[in-house]
Amino acid sequence: MNEKEACEKFAPICHEFDNNHSILAIVTLTLKADQNEFKRFLAEQDIALLSTIEVTDQFFISITKSQFLSVSHYPDVRLIQADKFNPR
């Protein structure tokens, strides 16, 4: 998935980015996703995991646009949205 495809799939968050800053985002995984594997992926990508809600398979993260593109490639990501309650 390239930037254009990622921005089409997750359009609302794609427009939140300024190339030089990070935003707070909520990532929702599919029901079959391995949460521990996703946490390892975030650590490998140097993405700050701020909090998790395991019951709903949601992760609060701080990401830049390039990190967003990386997360958008993860196969079990169902939704990426900006955290409107705690914007940076």
C-alpha positions as CSV (number, residue, x, y, z in Angstrom):
1,M,0.0,0.0,0.0
2,N,1.5,3.3,-1.0
3,E,0.7,6.8,0.4
4,K,-2.2,7.4,-2.0
5,E,-3.8,4.0,-1.1
6,A,-3.3,4.5,2.6
7,C,-4.8,8.0,2.4
8,E,-7.8,6.6,0.5
9,K,-8.4,3.8,3.0
10,F,-7.9,6.0,6.1
11,A,-8.9,9.4,4.6
12,P,-10.0,11.3,7.7
13,I,-6.7,10.9,9.6
14,C,-4.5,11.4,6.5
15,H,-5.5,15.0,6.4
16,E,-4.5,15.6,10.0
17,F,-0.7,15.3,9.4
18,D,1.8,18.1,9.0
19,N,5.0,16.4,7.8
20,N,7.0,17.6,10.8
21,H,4.8,16.7,13.8
22,S,3.1,13.7,15.3
23,I,-0.6,13.2,16.2
24,L,-2.4,11.0,18.6
25,A,-4.3,8.3,16.9
26,I,-6.5,5.4,17.8
27,V,-5.8,2.1,15.9
28,T,-8.5,-0.6,15.9
29,L,-7.5,-4.1,15.0
30,T,-9.6,-6.9,13.5
31,L,-11.0,-9.4,15.9
32,K,-8.6,-12.1,14.8
33,A,-5.5,-9.9,15.4
34,D,-2.7,-10.9,17.8
35,Q,-2.4,-7.9,20.1
36,N,1.0,-8.9,21.4
37,E,2.3,-9.2,17.8
38,F,1.0,-5.7,17.0
39,K,2.7,-4.3,20.2
40,R,6.0,-5.9,19.0
41,F,5.4,-4.3,15.5
42,L,4.9,-0.9,17.2
43,A,8.1,-1.3,19.2
44,E,10.1,-2.3,16.1
45,Q,8.8,0.7,14.2
46,D,9.7,3.0,17.2
47,I,6.0,4.0,17.5
48,A,5.0,5.3,21.0
49,L,2.2,3.1,22.5
50,L,0.4,5.3,25.0
51,S,-2.5,3.1,26.1
52,T,-4.5,0.1,25.1
53,I,-8.1,-1.0,25.4
54,E,-7.8,-4.8,25.0
55,V,-11.5,-5.4,25.1
56,T,-12.1,-3.4,22.0
57,D,-8.7,-4.2,20.4
58,Q,-7.8,-0.5,20.3
59,F,-4.4,1.2,20.7
60,F,-3.7,4.8,21.4
61,I,-0.4,5.8,19.7
62,S,1.6,8.9,18.8
63,I,2.6,8.8,15.1
64,T,4.1,10.9,12.3
65,K,2.9,10.6,8.7
66,S,5.7,8.1,7.8
67,Q,4.7,6.0,10.8
68,F,1.1,6.2,9.8
69,L,2.0,4.7,6.4
70,S,3.8,1.9,8.2
71,V,0.8,1.1,10.5
72,S,-1.5,1.3,7.5
73,H,0.4,-1.6,6.0
74,Y,-0.2,-3.8,9.0
75,P,-2.6,-6.6,7.9
76,D,-4.9,-6.6,10.9
77,V,-5.5,-2.9,11.1
78,R,-9.2,-2.2,10.7
79,L,-9.3,1.5,11.4
80,I,-6.9,4.4,12.1
81,Q,-8.5,7.6,13.4
82,A,-7.2,10.8,15.0
83,D,-7.8,11.2,18.7
84,K,-10.1,14.2,18.6
85,F,-10.4,14.3,22.5
86,N,-6.7,14.8,23.1
87,P,-5.2,16.4,20.0
88,R,-1.5,17.4,20.0
